[in-house]
Amino acid sequence: MTKFGEDWKRGFRDLILEAGKKALEDSNLHGAEIDGLFAGTMAPGPLIGQEHAGALLADWMGLNPIASTRVEAACASGGVALRQGFMAVASGLHDCVVEGGVEKMTDVSGPDVVSALGGAGDQEWELFPGATFPAIYALAARRHMLDYGTTEEQMASVAVKNHLNGSKNKYAQFQSPITIETVMKSKMVASPLKVFDCSPVTDGAAALVLMPLDKARAHTDTPIEIAASAQASDTLALHDRKSLTELNATKVAAKKAYEMAKVGAKDIDIAEVHDCFTIAEVMAIEDLGFFKKGQGGPASEKGQTALNADISVNTSGGLKACGHPVGATGIKQAVEVTWQLRGQANGRQVDGAEIGLTHNVGGSGATAVVHIMKRVN
Ligand SMILES: CC(C)(COP(=O)(O)OP(=O)(O)OC[C@H]1O[C@@H](n2cnc3c(N)ncnc32)[C@H](O)[C@@H]1OP(=O)(O)O)[C@@H](O)C(=O)NCCC(=O)NCCS
Protein backbone atom coordinates (compact mmCIF):
# COMPACT_ATOMS: atom_id res chain seq x y z
CA MET A 1 0.00 0.00 0.00
CA THR A 2 0.97 3.62 -0.33
CA LYS A 3 1.32 5.91 2.66
CA PHE A 4 -2.24 7.16 3.17
CA GLY A 5 -2.87 10.89 3.58
CA GLU A 6 -3.21 14.14 1.70
CA ASP A 7 -0.83 13.57 -1.18
CA TRP A 8 -0.06 16.62 -3.30
CA LYS A 9 2.80 15.02 -5.19
CA ARG A 10 1.07 12.03 -6.76
CA GLY A 11 -2.04 11.49 -8.83
CA PHE A 12 -4.54 8.63 -9.08
CA ARG A 13 -2.42 6.59 -11.48
CA ASP A 14 0.84 7.11 -9.55
CA LEU A 15 -0.79 5.79 -6.38
CA ILE A 16 -2.08 2.55 -7.89
CA LEU A 17 1.18 2.06 -9.76
CA GLU A 18 3.18 2.24 -6.52
CA ALA A 19 0.86 -0.17 -4.70
CA GLY A 20 0.72 -2.55 -7.68
CA LYS A 21 4.50 -2.59 -8.04
CA LYS A 22 4.94 -3.39 -4.35
CA ALA A 23 2.38 -6.24 -4.60
CA LEU A 24 4.18 -7.78 -7.58
CA GLU A 25 7.57 -7.50 -5.85
CA ASP A 26 6.14 -9.10 -2.71
CA SER A 27 4.80 -11.99 -4.82
CA ASN A 28 7.96 -12.42 -6.93
CA LEU A 29 5.73 -12.07 -9.94
CA HIS A 30 6.29 -10.93 -13.52
CA GLY A 31 3.62 -9.01 -15.42
CA ALA A 32 3.32 -11.76 -18.03
CA GLU A 33 1.95 -14.17 -15.40
CA ILE A 34 -1.01 -11.92 -14.56
CA ASP A 35 -4.24 -12.55 -16.44
CA GLY A 36 -6.73 -10.32 -14.65
CA LEU A 37 -7.07 -7.04 -12.76
CA PHE A 38 -9.97 -5.99 -10.54
CA ALA A 39 -9.82 -2.44 -9.23
CA GLY A 40 -12.06 -0.93 -6.58
CA THR A 41 -12.57 2.79 -6.97
CA MET A 42 -15.71 4.61 -5.92
CA ALA A 43 -15.86 8.01 -7.53
CA PRO A 44 -12.98 8.90 -9.87
CA GLY A 45 -15.51 10.74 -12.09
CA PRO A 46 -16.58 13.41 -9.59
CA LEU A 47 -13.23 13.44 -7.76
CA ILE A 48 -10.72 13.65 -10.64
CA GLY A 49 -12.86 13.73 -13.80
CA GLN A 50 -11.75 10.25 -14.86
CA GLU A 51 -13.99 7.31 -15.71
CA HIS A 52 -13.08 4.02 -17.41
CA ALA A 53 -10.66 3.34 -14.58
CA GLY A 54 -10.28 -0.39 -15.28
CA ALA A 55 -8.70 0.26 -18.66
CA LEU A 56 -6.64 3.19 -17.37
CA LEU A 57 -5.12 1.15 -14.55
CA ALA A 58 -4.16 -1.82 -16.78
CA ASP A 59 -2.61 0.63 -19.22
CA TRP A 60 -0.66 2.54 -16.57
CA MET A 61 0.54 -0.65 -14.88
CA GLY A 62 1.78 -1.97 -18.23
CA LEU A 63 -0.59 -4.96 -18.05
CA ASN A 64 -2.40 -4.65 -21.40
CA PRO A 65 -4.09 -6.66 -22.88
CA ILE A 66 -5.31 -8.46 -19.72
CA ALA A 67 -8.96 -8.31 -18.67
CA SER A 68 -9.26 -5.30 -16.36
CA THR A 69 -12.44 -4.39 -14.53
CA ARG A 70 -13.35 -1.44 -12.34
CA VAL A 71 -15.59 -2.40 -9.42
CA GLU A 72 -17.86 0.16 -7.75
CA ALA A 73 -19.78 -0.46 -4.53
CA ALA A 74 -19.31 2.92 -2.80
CA CYS A 75 -16.93 2.60 0.19
CA ALA A 76 -17.08 -1.20 -0.22
CA SER A 77 -15.60 -1.00 -3.75
CA GLY A 78 -12.29 -2.52 -2.59
CA GLY A 79 -13.90 -5.37 -0.65
CA VAL A 80 -16.24 -6.22 -3.51
CA ALA A 81 -13.30 -6.09 -5.98
CA LEU A 82 -11.50 -8.57 -3.73
CA ARG A 83 -14.53 -10.85 -3.83
CA GLN A 84 -14.77 -10.58 -7.63
CA GLY A 85 -11.10 -11.56 -7.94
CA PHE A 86 -11.56 -14.40 -5.46
CA MET A 87 -14.48 -15.77 -7.49
CA ALA A 88 -12.52 -15.39 -10.75
CA VAL A 89 -9.61 -17.45 -9.39
CA ALA A 90 -11.76 -19.95 -7.44
CA SER A 91 -13.84 -20.64 -10.57
CA GLY A 92 -10.69 -21.49 -12.53
CA LEU A 93 -11.37 -18.78 -15.12
CA HIS A 94 -8.31 -16.81 -14.02
CA ASP A 95 -4.99 -18.07 -12.69
CA CYS A 96 -3.40 -14.95 -11.36
CA VAL A 97 -5.25 -11.76 -10.55
CA VAL A 98 -4.07 -8.39 -9.25
CA GLU A 99 -6.48 -6.71 -6.85
CA GLY A 100 -6.23 -2.97 -6.54
CA GLY A 101 -8.06 -0.23 -4.71
CA VAL A 102 -7.47 3.47 -5.19
CA GLU A 103 -9.00 6.87 -4.53
CA LYS A 104 -7.65 10.40 -4.97
CA MET A 105 -9.97 12.51 -2.82
CA THR A 106 -8.11 15.70 -1.95
CA ASP A 107 -7.92 17.36 -5.37
CA VAL A 108 -11.41 18.85 -5.01
CA SER A 109 -13.00 21.11 -2.37
CA GLY A 110 -14.63 19.78 0.83
CA PRO A 111 -18.21 20.34 -0.45
CA ASP A 112 -17.36 18.50 -3.68
CA VAL A 113 -16.03 15.51 -1.67
CA VAL A 114 -19.20 15.51 0.46
CA SER A 115 -21.31 15.54 -2.69
CA ALA A 116 -19.27 12.72 -4.33
CA LEU A 117 -19.51 10.58 -1.18
CA GLY A 118 -23.20 11.43 -0.94
CA GLY A 119 -23.76 9.44 -4.12
CA ALA A 120 -23.45 6.31 -1.97
CA GLY A 121 -26.64 7.19 -0.11
CA ASP A 122 -30.18 7.72 -1.35
CA GLN A 123 -29.90 10.90 -3.41
CA GLU A 124 -33.62 11.65 -3.48
CA TRP A 125 -34.50 10.92 0.14
CA GLU A 126 -31.29 11.66 2.04
CA LEU A 127 -28.77 13.82 0.16
CA PHE A 128 -31.13 16.20 -1.63
CA PRO A 129 -32.90 17.21 1.62
CA GLY A 130 -29.46 17.94 3.11
CA ALA A 131 -28.21 14.88 4.99
CA THR A 132 -24.46 14.19 4.78
CA PHE A 133 -22.82 10.87 5.65
CA PRO A 134 -21.79 12.07 9.11
CA ALA A 135 -25.43 13.12 9.64
CA ILE A 136 -26.75 9.68 8.63
CA TYR A 137 -24.38 7.89 11.03
CA ALA A 138 -25.23 10.47 13.70
CA LEU A 139 -28.84 9.22 13.57
CA ALA A 140 -27.58 5.68 14.21
CA ALA A 141 -25.44 6.97 17.09
CA ARG A 142 -28.36 8.81 18.73
CA ARG A 143 -30.58 5.72 18.50
CA HIS A 144 -27.80 3.49 19.89
CA MET A 145 -27.38 5.91 22.81
CA LEU A 146 -31.13 5.88 23.45
CA ASP A 147 -31.62 2.10 23.16
CA TYR A 148 -28.43 0.85 24.85
CA GLY A 149 -27.11 3.73 26.91
CA THR A 150 -24.00 4.07 24.73
CA THR A 151 -22.11 7.24 25.64
CA GLU A 152 -20.09 9.77 23.66
CA GLU A 153 -17.05 8.79 25.75
CA GLN A 154 -17.47 5.13 24.76
CA MET A 155 -17.53 6.13 21.09
CA ALA A 156 -14.50 8.38 21.71
CA SER A 157 -12.62 5.36 23.11
CA VAL A 158 -12.85 3.75 19.65
CA ALA A 159 -11.04 6.76 18.15
CA VAL A 160 -8.42 6.75 20.94
CA LYS A 161 -7.65 3.04 20.34
CA ASN A 162 -7.51 3.43 16.56
CA HIS A 163 -5.24 6.49 16.72
CA LEU A 164 -2.94 4.55 19.08
CA ASN A 165 -2.77 1.69 16.54
CA GLY A 166 -2.25 4.24 13.75
CA SER A 167 0.70 5.70 15.66
CA LYS A 168 2.41 2.32 15.17
CA ASN A 169 1.71 2.17 11.42
CA LYS A 170 4.03 4.05 9.09
CA TYR A 171 1.38 3.94 6.33
CA ALA A 172 -1.28 5.68 8.46
CA GLN A 173 -2.59 9.16 7.70
CA PHE A 174 -2.57 10.10 11.40
CA GLN A 175 0.31 8.82 13.52
CA SER A 176 -0.22 10.68 16.80
CA PRO A 177 -1.98 9.17 19.81
CA ILE A 178 -4.96 11.14 21.11
CA THR A 179 -6.98 11.22 24.33
CA ILE A 180 -10.68 11.06 25.13
CA GLU A 181 -10.46 14.80 25.74
CA THR A 182 -9.09 15.35 22.19
CA VAL A 183 -12.22 13.72 20.79
CA MET A 184 -14.70 15.33 23.18
CA LYS A 185 -13.30 18.83 22.57
CA SER A 186 -13.05 18.49 18.78
CA LYS A 187 -15.37 20.43 16.48
CA MET A 188 -18.95 19.13 16.17
CA VAL A 189 -19.69 17.71 12.70
CA ALA A 190 -23.16 16.15 13.14
CA SER A 191 -24.20 15.81 16.76
CA PRO A 192 -23.11 13.66 18.57
CA LEU A 193 -20.28 12.95 16.07
CA LYS A 194 -17.29 15.24 16.29
CA VAL A 195 -14.29 15.55 13.91
CA PHE A 196 -12.40 12.84 15.82
CA ASP A 197 -15.40 10.50 15.54
CA CYS A 198 -15.09 10.69 11.73
CA SER A 199 -12.76 9.03 9.25
CA PRO A 200 -10.84 11.61 7.21
CA VAL A 201 -10.67 12.41 3.49
CA THR A 202 -7.67 10.54 2.08
CA ASP A 203 -5.56 9.78 -1.00
CA GLY A 204 -4.18 6.26 -1.23
CA ALA A 205 -3.98 2.89 -2.91
CA ALA A 206 -3.44 -0.74 -1.96
CA ALA A 207 -2.93 -3.92 -3.96
CA LEU A 208 -2.46 -7.64 -3.56
CA VAL A 209 -2.17 -10.73 -5.72
CA LEU A 210 -4.53 -13.72 -5.76
CA MET A 211 -3.81 -17.16 -7.17
CA PRO A 212 -4.66 -20.78 -6.35
CA LEU A 213 -2.89 -21.91 -3.19
CA ASP A 214 -0.67 -24.50 -4.93
CA LYS A 215 0.59 -21.83 -7.34
CA ALA A 216 0.98 -19.27 -4.56
CA ARG A 217 3.33 -21.63 -2.71
CA ALA A 218 5.75 -21.32 -5.63
CA HIS A 219 5.82 -17.55 -5.17
CA THR A 220 6.01 -17.15 -1.41
CA ASP A 221 6.77 -19.10 1.76
CA THR A 222 3.93 -17.31 3.52
CA PRO A 223 0.79 -17.55 1.40
CA ILE A 224 -2.44 -16.48 3.09
CA GLU A 225 -5.64 -18.36 2.37
CA ILE A 226 -8.96 -16.62 1.75
CA ALA A 227 -11.14 -19.06 3.64
CA ALA A 228 -14.42 -17.23 3.04
CA SER A 229 -15.90 -14.43 0.99
CA ALA A 230 -19.47 -13.24 1.53
CA GLN A 231 -21.49 -10.22 0.55
CA ALA A 232 -25.00 -8.93 1.31
CA SER A 233 -27.22 -5.95 0.47
CA ASP A 234 -29.78 -3.77 2.23
CA THR A 235 -31.90 -0.70 1.49
CA LEU A 236 -30.02 2.37 0.32
CA ALA A 237 -31.99 4.71 2.58
CA LEU A 238 -31.76 4.48 6.35
CA HIS A 239 -35.49 5.18 6.89
CA ASP A 240 -36.43 1.91 5.15
CA ARG A 241 -34.52 -0.23 7.67
CA LYS A 242 -36.13 -2.13 10.54
CA SER A 243 -33.36 -0.98 12.86
CA LEU A 244 -31.05 2.03 12.94
CA THR A 245 -28.62 0.37 15.32
CA GLU A 246 -27.49 -2.62 13.30
CA LEU A 247 -26.45 -3.28 9.70
CA ASN A 248 -28.38 -6.34 8.54
CA ALA A 249 -26.11 -6.71 5.49
CA THR A 250 -23.15 -7.11 7.88
CA LYS A 251 -24.98 -9.75 9.92
CA VAL A 252 -25.98 -11.75 6.83
CA ALA A 253 -22.52 -11.54 5.20
CA ALA A 254 -20.82 -12.48 8.49
CA LYS A 255 -23.07 -15.52 9.01
CA LYS A 256 -22.33 -16.77 5.49
CA ALA A 257 -18.60 -16.13 5.91
CA TYR A 258 -18.41 -18.00 9.24
CA GLU A 259 -20.24 -20.96 7.66
CA MET A 260 -17.96 -20.99 4.61
CA ALA A 261 -14.76 -20.80 6.69
CA LYS A 262 -16.18 -23.22 9.30
CA VAL A 263 -15.24 -20.89 12.14
CA GLY A 264 -17.16 -18.77 14.61
CA ALA A 265 -16.77 -15.18 15.78
CA LYS A 266 -14.84 -16.44 18.84
CA ASP A 267 -12.16 -17.94 16.57
CA ILE A 268 -11.21 -14.59 14.98
CA ASP A 269 -7.90 -13.19 16.31
CA ILE A 270 -7.84 -9.90 14.39
CA ALA A 271 -10.44 -7.89 12.52
CA GLU A 272 -10.24 -4.87 10.27
CA VAL A 273 -13.77 -3.44 10.51
CA HIS A 274 -15.41 -0.52 8.72
CA ASP A 275 -15.11 2.31 11.26
CA CYS A 276 -16.04 5.20 8.95
CA PHE A 277 -17.40 6.73 12.17
CA THR A 278 -16.77 5.58 15.74
CA ILE A 279 -20.40 4.42 16.07
CA ALA A 280 -19.83 2.27 12.96
CA GLU A 281 -17.13 0.28 14.80
CA VAL A 282 -19.39 -0.08 17.85
CA MET A 283 -22.14 -1.52 15.63
CA ALA A 284 -19.72 -3.65 13.58
CA ILE A 285 -18.24 -5.48 16.57
CA GLU A 286 -21.80 -6.30 17.65
CA ASP A 287 -23.11 -7.27 14.18
CA LEU A 288 -20.05 -9.46 13.52
CA GLY A 289 -20.83 -11.35 16.73
CA PHE A 290 -17.75 -10.33 18.75
CA PHE A 291 -19.94 -8.72 21.44
CA LYS A 292 -23.65 -8.86 22.32
CA LYS A 293 -25.94 -6.15 20.92
CA GLY A 294 -25.57 -3.03 23.03
CA GLN A 295 -22.22 -4.12 24.48
CA GLY A 296 -20.01 -2.60 21.75
CA GLY A 297 -19.64 0.72 23.59
CA PRO A 298 -18.71 -0.73 27.04
CA ALA A 299 -16.39 -3.33 25.41
CA SER A 300 -14.54 -0.57 23.55
CA GLU A 301 -14.26 1.55 26.68
CA LYS A 302 -12.90 -1.40 28.69
CA GLY A 303 -10.15 -1.98 26.10
CA GLN A 304 -11.46 -5.36 24.96
CA THR A 305 -10.72 -4.48 21.30
CA ALA A 306 -7.18 -3.17 21.83
CA LEU A 307 -4.04 -4.84 20.44
CA ASN A 308 -3.74 -8.33 21.97
CA ALA A 309 -6.97 -7.95 23.98
CA ASP A 310 -10.04 -10.22 23.60
CA ILE A 311 -10.05 -9.45 19.88
CA SER A 312 -7.66 -7.00 18.19
CA VAL A 313 -9.81 -4.65 16.11
CA ASN A 314 -8.42 -2.28 13.49
CA THR A 315 -4.75 -2.90 14.13
CA SER A 316 -3.90 -0.67 11.14
CA GLY A 317 -5.58 2.30 12.81
CA GLY A 318 -8.76 1.58 10.88
CA LEU A 319 -10.46 4.05 8.60
CA LYS A 320 -10.35 6.52 11.49
CA ALA A 321 -6.56 6.88 11.80
CA CYS A 322 -5.01 4.95 8.91
CA GLY A 323 -7.33 6.91 6.59
CA HIS A 324 -10.19 6.15 4.22
CA PRO A 325 -9.42 6.53 0.50
CA VAL A 326 -12.82 5.00 -0.10
CA GLY A 327 -12.19 2.57 -3.00
CA ALA A 328 -8.86 1.45 -1.51
CA THR A 329 -10.10 0.65 1.99
CA GLY A 330 -11.32 -2.94 1.41
CA ILE A 331 -8.00 -3.93 -0.16
CA LYS A 332 -6.00 -2.16 2.55
CA GLN A 333 -7.89 -4.15 5.18
CA ALA A 334 -6.81 -7.39 3.47
CA VAL A 335 -3.21 -6.14 3.21
CA GLU A 336 -3.14 -5.39 6.96
CA VAL A 337 -4.59 -8.82 7.82
CA THR A 338 -1.99 -10.44 5.53
CA TRP A 339 0.84 -8.64 7.34
CA GLN A 340 -0.60 -9.63 10.73
CA LEU A 341 -1.00 -13.30 9.77
CA ARG A 342 2.53 -13.38 8.38
CA GLY A 343 3.94 -11.77 11.55
CA GLN A 344 5.08 -8.71 9.58
CA ALA A 345 3.06 -5.99 11.33
CA ASN A 346 6.06 -4.31 12.92
CA GLY A 347 5.28 -2.47 16.15
CA ARG A 348 1.62 -3.50 16.22
CA GLN A 349 1.89 -7.29 15.77
CA VAL A 350 -0.79 -9.37 17.43
CA ASP A 351 0.80 -12.41 19.07
CA GLY A 352 0.11 -15.68 17.26
CA ALA A 353 -2.59 -14.30 14.94
CA GLU A 354 -3.92 -17.18 12.84
CA ILE A 355 -7.37 -16.14 11.63
CA GLY A 356 -8.33 -12.64 10.50
CA LEU A 357 -11.50 -11.00 9.24
CA THR A 358 -12.14 -7.98 7.03
CA HIS A 359 -15.43 -6.08 7.01
CA ASN A 360 -16.07 -3.42 4.38
CA VAL A 361 -19.31 -1.41 4.12
CA GLY A 362 -20.77 0.65 1.27
CA GLY A 363 -22.94 3.67 2.06
CA SER A 364 -24.72 3.46 5.39
CA GLY A 365 -24.90 -0.34 5.12
CA ALA A 366 -26.51 -1.02 1.74
CA THR A 367 -23.52 -3.24 0.86
CA ALA A 368 -21.43 -5.28 3.27
CA VAL A 369 -18.66 -7.69 2.40
CA VAL A 370 -16.81 -9.96 4.82
CA HIS A 371 -13.67 -12.00 4.15
CA ILE A 372 -12.02 -14.49 6.47
CA MET A 373 -8.31 -15.11 5.97
CA LYS A 374 -6.12 -17.83 7.47
CA ARG A 375 -2.43 -18.41 7.94
CA VAL A 376 -1.34 -21.48 5.99
CA ASN A 377 0.92 -23.66 8.10
C1 LIG B 1 -14.68 15.30 9.49
C2 LIG B 1 -14.53 16.19 8.27
C3 LIG B 1 -15.87 16.90 7.99
C4 LIG B 1 -13.43 17.22 8.59
O1 LIG B 1 -13.26 18.01 7.46
P1 LIG B 1 -12.77 19.54 7.56
O2 LIG B 1 -13.45 20.20 8.71
O3 LIG B 1 -12.92 20.13 6.20
O4 LIG B 1 -11.29 19.37 7.98
P2 LIG B 1 -10.02 19.95 7.24
O5 LIG B 1 -9.74 19.13 6.02
O6 LIG B 1 -10.21 21.45 7.05
O7 LIG B 1 -8.87 19.68 8.29
C5 LIG B 1 -8.68 20.50 9.43
C6 LIG B 1 -7.73 19.77 10.37
O8 LIG B 1 -8.41 18.63 10.96
C7 LIG B 1 -7.72 17.42 10.63
N1 LIG B 1 -8.75 16.45 10.32
C8 LIG B 1 -9.62 16.47 9.29
N2 LIG B 1 -10.44 15.40 9.36
C9 LIG B 1 -10.06 14.69 10.45
C10 LIG B 1 -10.53 13.50 11.03
N3 LIG B 1 -11.55 12.84 10.49
N4 LIG B 1 -9.93 13.06 12.16
C11 LIG B 1 -8.89 13.72 12.70
N5 LIG B 1 -8.41 14.90 12.18
C12 LIG B 1 -9.00 15.35 11.08
C13 LIG B 1 -6.89 17.76 9.40
O9 LIG B 1 -5.74 16.94 9.33
C14 LIG B 1 -6.51 19.20 9.68
O10 LIG B 1 -5.44 19.22 10.61
P3 LIG B 1 -4.31 20.34 10.53
O11 LIG B 1 -5.00 21.67 10.68
O12 LIG B 1 -3.38 19.98 11.66
O13 LIG B 1 -3.69 20.18 9.17
C15 LIG B 1 -14.10 15.37 7.02
O14 LIG B 1 -12.91 14.70 7.31
C16 LIG B 1 -15.17 14.38 6.60
O15 LIG B 1 -16.11 14.75 5.87
N6 LIG B 1 -15.06 13.10 7.03
C17 LIG B 1 -16.02 12.07 6.69
C18 LIG B 1 -15.67 11.42 5.37
C19 LIG B 1 -16.74 10.46 4.96
O16 LIG B 1 -17.93 10.73 5.07
N7 LIG B 1 -16.34 9.31 4.42
C20 LIG B 1 -17.25 8.30 3.97
C21 LIG B 1 -17.72 7.52 5.11
S1 LIG B 1 -19.08 6.44 4.71
The ligand as a MOL file (V3000), in Angstrom:
LIG
                    3D

  0  0  0     0  0            999 V3000
M  V30 BEGIN CTAB
M  V30 COUNTS 48 50 0 0 0
M  V30 BEGIN ATOM
M  V30 1 C -14.6810 15.2950 9.4870 0
M  V30 2 C -14.5320 16.1940 8.2750 0
M  V30 3 C -15.8680 16.8950 7.9920 0
M  V30 4 C -13.4290 17.2210 8.5870 0
M  V30 5 O -13.2580 18.0110 7.4580 0
M  V30 6 P -12.7750 19.5420 7.5650 0
M  V30 7 O -13.4550 20.2030 8.7080 0
M  V30 8 O -12.9170 20.1260 6.1990 0
M  V30 9 O -11.2860 19.3660 7.9770 0
M  V30 10 P -10.0210 19.9540 7.2440 0
M  V30 11 O -9.7400 19.1330 6.0240 0
M  V30 12 O -10.2060 21.4530 7.0500 0
M  V30 13 O -8.8690 19.6800 8.2890 0
M  V30 14 C -8.6770 20.4990 9.4310 0
M  V30 15 C -7.7260 19.7680 10.3730 0
M  V30 16 O -8.4110 18.6340 10.9650 0
M  V30 17 C -7.7170 17.4230 10.6340 0
M  V30 18 N -8.7480 16.4490 10.3200 0
M  V30 19 C -9.6190 16.4660 9.2900 0
M  V30 20 N -10.4400 15.4000 9.3580 0
M  V30 21 C -10.0630 14.6930 10.4540 0
M  V30 22 C -10.5320 13.4990 11.0350 0
M  V30 23 N -11.5530 12.8350 10.4880 0
M  V30 24 N -9.9320 13.0560 12.1560 0
M  V30 25 C -8.8880 13.7210 12.7000 0
M  V30 26 N -8.4050 14.8970 12.1820 0
M  V30 27 C -8.9970 15.3550 11.0760 0
M  V30 28 C -6.8850 17.7580 9.4030 0
M  V30 29 O -5.7440 16.9360 9.3280 0
M  V30 30 C -6.5100 19.2000 9.6760 0
M  V30 31 O -5.4390 19.2240 10.6080 0
M  V30 32 P -4.3070 20.3410 10.5310 0
M  V30 33 O -5.0010 21.6670 10.6840 0
M  V30 34 O -3.3810 19.9800 11.6590 0
M  V30 35 O -3.6900 20.1770 9.1710 0
M  V30 36 C -14.1020 15.3730 7.0190 0
M  V30 37 O -12.9080 14.7040 7.3090 0
M  V30 38 C -15.1710 14.3800 6.5990 0
M  V30 39 O -16.1070 14.7470 5.8740 0
M  V30 40 N -15.0560 13.0980 7.0260 0
M  V30 41 C -16.0170 12.0660 6.6950 0
M  V30 42 C -15.6750 11.4220 5.3740 0
M  V30 43 C -16.7430 10.4550 4.9650 0
M  V30 44 O -17.9340 10.7350 5.0700 0
M  V30 45 N -16.3430 9.3080 4.4190 0
M  V30 46 C -17.2480 8.2960 3.9690 0
M  V30 47 C -17.7200 7.5220 5.1080 0
M  V30 48 S -19.0790 6.4440 4.7140 0
M  V30 END ATOM
M  V30 BEGIN BOND
M  V30 1 1 1 2
M  V30 2 1 2 3
M  V30 3 1 2 4
M  V30 4 1 2 36
M  V30 5 1 4 5
M  V30 6 1 5 6
M  V30 7 2 6 7
M  V30 8 1 6 8
M  V30 9 1 6 9
M  V30 10 1 9 10
M  V30 11 2 10 11
M  V30 12 1 10 12
M  V30 13 1 10 13
M  V30 14 1 13 14
M  V30 15 1 14 15
M  V30 16 1 15 16
M  V30 17 1 15 30
M  V30 18 1 16 17
M  V30 19 1 17 18
M  V30 20 1 17 28
M  V30 21 1 18 19
M  V30 22 1 18 27
M  V30 23 2 19 20
M  V30 24 1 20 21
M  V30 25 1 21 22
M  V30 26 2 21 27
M  V30 27 1 22 23
M  V30 28 2 22 24
M  V30 29 1 24 25
M  V30 30 2 25 26
M  V30 31 1 26 27
M  V30 32 1 28 29
M  V30 33 1 28 30
M  V30 34 1 30 31
M  V30 35 1 31 32
M  V30 36 2 32 33
M  V30 37 1 32 34
M  V30 38 1 32 35
M  V30 39 1 36 37
M  V30 40 1 36 38
M  V30 41 2 38 39
M  V30 42 1 38 40
M  V30 43 1 40 41
M  V30 44 1 41 42
M  V30 45 1 42 43
M  V30 46 2 43 44
M  V30 47 1 43 45
M  V30 48 1 45 46
M  V30 49 1 46 47
M  V30 50 1 47 48
M  V30 END BOND
M  V30 END CTAB
M  END
